[in-house]
């Protein structure tokens, strides 16, 4: 007798995706404040219980993509054999390719990326949630280096510098078509601070 777990998990993933897509459609049609959890559940053809199984509130649906990227960072490095970063510079160099890969995934749908941040900018509570998510990215990047064997002080500083490079790219227009290049440029500049020669964080 085969296990039904894969089928259950597939149905759960499909329900989660329907909720995300329904919310995106409704937010675009009616604005964030004009949409309730009930509206999203109805459009997605799921019950409220199913909605809350996947998201604690409608704000969290807005950041579903960020959560997926956070999960990818958390999984990165668990099975690799990268050596511990012995310095902050080495830590930033190790995090560079990971950060750039995340940029590429986040901006795979440029129009959707632009709509996402346009929605966030319209609502203070979403801007606050975005700031929390960004700090979680920094924490996950630091945790990745710690798992590889770096000491905590090195890992935390390297993670915060890498995050600052991404934040710099966002502040410079947050253009989905140039986000990866802008982040790469910020990483390169960060790695050359106070040194005569250095390597860059190319992917």
Order of alpha helices (4+ residues) and beta strands (2+ residues): alpha-alpha-alpha-alpha-alpha-alpha-alpha-alpha-alpha-alpha
